[in-house]
Amino acid sequence: MSSITCCDERRGDSPKGFRARKFLLANPIRDSAVAWLCLCGRVSRGGAATGSTDRRTRTDASYSFSQRDSDAARFAYGRRDAGADAVLVRNFRSIFAWVGFGLSLVVLGGYANAILLAVLWAMYMSIVHIGQIWYGYGWEIQLLETGFLSIFLCPLLDGRPFPKCRPPILVIWLFRWLGFRIMVGAGLIKLRGDPCWRDLTCLYYHYETQPIPSPISRYLHFAPHWFHKSETAWNHFIELVAPWFSFGPRRARHVAGVLLVTFQIFLIISGNLSFLNYLTIIPFLACFDDTFLRRLLPGSLVKRAEQAAQESQPSRINNTIAIALSILVAYLSIAPVLNLVSGRQIMNTSFNRFDLVNTYGAFGAVGRERDEIIFEGTDDTIVTGDTRWKEYEFKAKPGDPNRRPPFVAPYQPRIDWQIWFAAMASPAEYPWTLHFVWKLLHNDRGTNNPFPDTPPHYIRARLYRYQFSPLGDKAWWKREVIGEWLPALSTDDAEFRRLLNAMDWLD
């Protein structure tokens, strides 16, 4: 036995129990991680955002549009390619996503080997790198790192749910290291960031101003301030103290695992943070072992795992690879660790092009007010003071004040998220919104279209300030107009067409 195995045995594991523990633990981690890998890649359409500008700003902005933004918008809304080429590109993207979805269902069924997991990891990495700002969220690289580690839990070829060789214990420890960096990075970025985290007042605002609130968010927003302060203090404990115990003795690991998992479940209920919290649960499964999991899993599965553990044999090749992987992760962890201890900590960043070992964090700053961009259209040929505008509704972002916020996670309506960011800036910083307006003017499919028969003549965007309505009110939101974010634009607007042509978006 390896020294790590003996170390675990001194905490009370028998050799038989230790082998069973690895089988019980490895399968949930492996299957969960890779199921997300391409199930999440299939989820990519969605809603809208905010900002404020005038026509002069919009004109000057043409000089600040970067090629990166141009490429990102092409990814989201299609290229300028004409005819058969454009259809071929769209079909390839769709086929690519569905192939990943199908392979991930195979893994979700319990059948996986290192080759299949490596294919899924490579497929999602290509999506993330091509997607740019649309796939620029921290959980994308977290999903890649999680999927990469999952490759090494499996034999090279044997794809059965209970293969003959044992999963390397070193990989289990690498999952614990991943969970530790996720939580400590999130905790430190808060203490170093917005002062409201230090005076325990951030949750006065967070539930209302988070990207996509859930129905529960309204009730939590109106909770007493003492409750918000207690929540914030508990958040600091979970993120900065509990992760250390994931490396401790069995009972300490179990307690830490329960705290870390239940914390993520609360976040899932309180908001719609995409698949982030579901994904973050996966490395915390490494805190548990057979003595814990056998109480939760079906008896037939536990019996089968114990039988497989007795019949399994250690794999010298897999263990050697795991040692090499651990050395690689240790080397690649130098930059993330230096970042964690730095006073200039950055979050959600990769220090290598394959996103193998990354640094994480969330909500280093919390907004005090919620601004929303509302896109509106009209079929009037001339805009006057009497023009009747119709609003575009999105899957998840606030729009109609009477509409209840949805539960959408782990689905991520990516355009709704991008509009949330855009509301804090101007069209010059989010030029893809111009291409989005162009698509709306042509009744592009996939939108909740208030003009089902003929396209609108004009589209504009206005900035509103939203607040939760008091509990008991029929409406979920109350709002007031702040001003114009985009002026009324039409397909006949020569300046609008010039900007689109400069970005290669005039299709």
Protein Blocks (a to p, Z undefined) as FASTA:
>chain_A
ZZklmmmmmnopafklmmmmmmmmmmmmmmmmmmmmmmmmmpocdcdddddddfklmmmm
mmmpcfklmmmmmmmnopfbehjlmmmmmmmmmmmmmmmmmmmmmmmnopacfklmmmmm
mmmmmmmmmnmmmlmcfklmmmmmmmmmmmmmpcfklmcfbdfbdcdfklmmmmmmmmmm
mmmmmmmmmmmmcfklmnopmmmmmmmmmmbdcfklmmmmmpcfklmmmmmmmmmmmmmm
mmmmmmmcfklmmmmmmmmmmmmmmmmmmpcehjllmmmmmmmmmmpcfklmmmmmcfkl
mmmmmmmmmmpccdfklmmmmmmmmmmmmmmmmmmmmmmmpckbcehiafbfklmaccdd
ehkbccfbdcdddddddfbfbdcfklccdddddfklccbfkbccddfbfbdcfklmmmmm
mmmmcfklmmmlmmmmmmmmnopghiacfblmbccfbdcddddddddddehiabfbdcdd
fbdfbdcddfklmklmmmmmmnopaZZ
